Amino acid sequence: DLEHGKFYNVDLNPSKGTMVAEFDCPRDAWFYKGMSHDSHIPYSIIMEIGLQTSGVLTSWVKAPLTMDKDDILFRNLDATAELIKDIDVRGKTIKNVSKCTGYNMLGKMGIHRFTFELSVDGEPFYKGSTSFGWFVPEVFASQVGLDNGKVMKPWYLENKVPAAAITTFQSVDKPAGVQKLVAKQPSMQRRSFQCQFLDTVNIIPGNYGMHGKGYAHGKKTVNKNDWFFSCHFWMDPVMPGSLGIESMFQLIESFIINTDLASKNSITNPKITHTPGETKWKYRGQLSPKSKQMDSEVHIKEVQKQPDGSLIVVADGYLLVDGLRVYFAESLRVRIESGSQQPMRTESIGSESPLSVEQLREKLLNLSSPVRLATKPNGQLVQTTSGGEEIAPVTIADLGDKSFMETYGVVAPMYTGAMAKGIASADLVIAAGKKGILGSFGAGGLPMHIVKESLAKIQAALPNGPYAVNLIHSPFDSNLEEGNVDLFLEKGVHVIEASAFMDLTPQVVRYRAAGLKRGANGEVVITNRIIGKCSRTELAEMFIRPAPEKLLRKLVQSGKITEDQAAMAKTIPMADDVAVEADSGGHTDNRPLHVILPLIINLRNRIHKECGYPDSLRVRVGAGGGIGCPSAALAAYNMGAAFIITGTINQVCRQSGTCDNVRKALSQASYSDITMAPAADMFDQGVELQVLKKGTMFPSRAKKLYELFCKYNSFDEMPVDEVKRLEKRTFRKTVAEVWEETKDFYINRLHNPDKIERAEKDGKLKMSLCFRWYLGLSSFWANNGIEDRVMDYQVWCGPAIGAFNDFVKGTYLDVAHPSSNGQFPCVVQANMQILTGACYLDRVNQVKSKRKLDIDTTDATLFSYKPDSPIQ
């Protein structure tokens, strides 16, 4: 029943369409095991089976395209549902027929209406009508809830219920509290924490609540690692509304148990079931990982004795998030009936399974599954379905800032940094990108034709990304920087990594501003993203603030950007992200990460407030330099890094743009096999970079060159024996031959004959250019594996190499180990193993933090991570 035509700028009518879906309901599903008996399905699961097809159907009829937005959210708004019959659906196929019944655009929202009907074996048992909305994220940035923004306390606090009337239970992680709560009817308790959503329960019987028939309240402290956030939705974590409703059912059950309604009404072996009837709900807000507290409450409305002796309890409920009422549910229904005596089950609440250290390790390695642990009086560690201590799931997506992954369309909060001269090669960027990891191509120091060829290769392999390209500051050759920006704009490069900028230049500002445009509602749309790499607070500040007015004005005057683009640039930060570079390979200030990262995070916070940026423009701060193992990665995230950057370790990988001789040397290096040596690009200023010293004479020879440069003003001043040693040991050519090659490079490659003319008259400059000949070629010799220059290899390297080699030693990532088949590691495997290890160690740290658990923290089997097998 699809209707084709022109509707809201799409070729389908979103108001028409039917979808049939089927769900094969397992007999042993987790939600059955978590409820009070094996045949009781949570109401929230029935809701989800009824509603989820609408989420597929809305996309099928192209409703999201009517919004004309890149970043939109889909949310349930309200529903009226009727349980026709409570039937056992275990092992059955549930059929859902969902129909579109209307679609309207309301300002920035699209409202989509549906009906649904669930049936088993042709027999309908649940039906309803519902509305969903498509929203821009800004709508939820300042949610106002059901009461137009009014902050409220739960009903019992607003109405100052006397403390004597309240019975409080600490639930979920407090075994004594659970046992006290269910003491009167233990057979009616929920059996798994995954079906429990409240930390504390308050029961208030008697003439309380909106209807004067009793009231219950529950509270939960929001944990960003709560299991449902990683399931709902992808890159848009919110608690499903159905689980908020389920918390209300949990309260009704708690009220029934604590007030002993079953015994008072002569119901033997009582069990909880559903009962036919109509239920309504309304959502006007959400609970996200950024929320702090959830309050759920129910007001008992009816307690009805049935002719068959069963009891029906009906209640209305509200859910509050940080003081705002955001959910309302009307006529939630629970039935209590007599059942057969329930046998003890292995999955019942409080059941225990002994765990060895190896078994615990396996549990923790299942990163997405929560586990509850306890230590028995005899010291035995057990897994339990209730009580004990919860070890929350931690997946790669839980590390860092999810908005980083959303912005760049990647699966991990990290990127592989650009090592210049193509060491971060096209092949490396492509390998990472194909697995959803952002890689930055090392364009710095490469001739323009190589950059063009490499970029074409990357874009052919990754037409939709993700990839970034390095833009390195070129203070001595502004034409090179301008040429790169021209190329990036021409070829549609939408992410650059800006490095070595001591000040903002017209070219990097042009790249940012030229990618600005207006959205349909006049909002600023950023298409050119910048990751600003820096190691000092003053450099970070220039990336966090808007572009300077004087540079924008010059760009407008030269016709490089429009007036509107300049105006937009004044309202946004120069960069989307700042990558804090600590003790890294190559150019580095050797800053300790634990000092510089917090400083720049705090700086970001101050500037964000000062500039009045919205939350969507908060500049993320990431960390790089010294990250070569899971522990270092986790430490960076724990210090507040939104993402991490790896560099040195990627040079060992087989996709890097260096040679096997260098890879082998790096694979054998320790953290102390590094040193500082003069840099080619800033030689005269005495600037140094961090390099490998093991297996090469480059550091000592480079330092000797700088010593000679400082001591003499020209080759003519240099003693003859010194010149001969220089020609024999370092240049391996005469000074005259080196000078001829230098002249050719500057005149024919850099098109800068003026510098050669000056050097012919200035002996100090000539000496500098000849020394740079060696410093520049030494990295070329290394990258290209020039055999007779092995001892002159310049290999950029940070101390992270030692940590990485220790991490992979004896595994398939160790080229010296038989399981590697003689191959150097894959860049994807190297980085994913570091992230996976960080997740595992985060869970281990949770175990260590639980004082009630008696675990040997010196056990290396448990408290370390090794990449035992490839990640699929």
Buried (B, 14 or more C-beta within 10 A) or exposed (E): EEEEEEBBEBEBBBBBBBBEBEBEBEEEEEBBBBBBBBBBBBBBBBBBBBBBBBBEBBEBBBBBBBBEBEEBBBBBBBBBBBBBEBBEBBEBEBBBBBBBBEBEBEEBBBBBBBBBBBBBEEEBBBBBBBBBBBBBBEBBEEBEBBEEEEEBEBBBEEEEBEEEBBBBBBBBBBBEBBBBBBEBBBBBBBBBBBBBBBBBBBBBBEEBBBBEBBBBBBBBEBEBBBBBBBEBEEEBBBBBBBBBBBBBBBBBBBBBBBBBBBEEBEBEBBBBBBBBBEBBBBBBBBBBBEBEBBBBBBBBBEBEEEEEEBBBBBBBBBBBBBBBBBBBBBBBBBBBBBBEEBEEEEBBBBBBEEBEBEEBBEBBBEBBEBBBBBBEEEEEBBBBBBBBBBBBBBBBBBBBBBBBBBBBEBBBBBBBBBBBBBBBBBBBBBBBBEBBBBBBBBBBBBEBEBBBEBBEBBBEBBEEBBBBBBBBBBEEEEEBBBBBBBBBBEBEBBBBBBBBBEEBBBBBBBBBBBBBBEEEEEEBEBEBBBBBBBBBBEBBBBBBBBBBEEBBEBBBEEEBBBEBBBBBBEBBBBBBBBBBBBBBBBBBEBBEBEEBBBBBBEBBBEBBEEBEBEEEBBBBBBBBBBBBBBBBBBBBBEBBBBBBBBBBBBBBBBBBBBBEBBBBBBBBBEBEBBBBBBBBBBBBEEEBBBBBBBBBBBBEBBBBBBEBBEEBEEBEEBEEEBBEEBBEEBBBBBBEEBBEEBBEBBBEEBEBEEBBEEBEEBBBBBBBBBBBBBBBBBBBBBBEBBEEBBEBBBBBBBBBBBBBBEBBEEBBBBBEBEEBEEEBBBBBBBBBBBBBBBBBBBBBBBBBEBEEBEBEEEEEEBBBBBBEEBBE
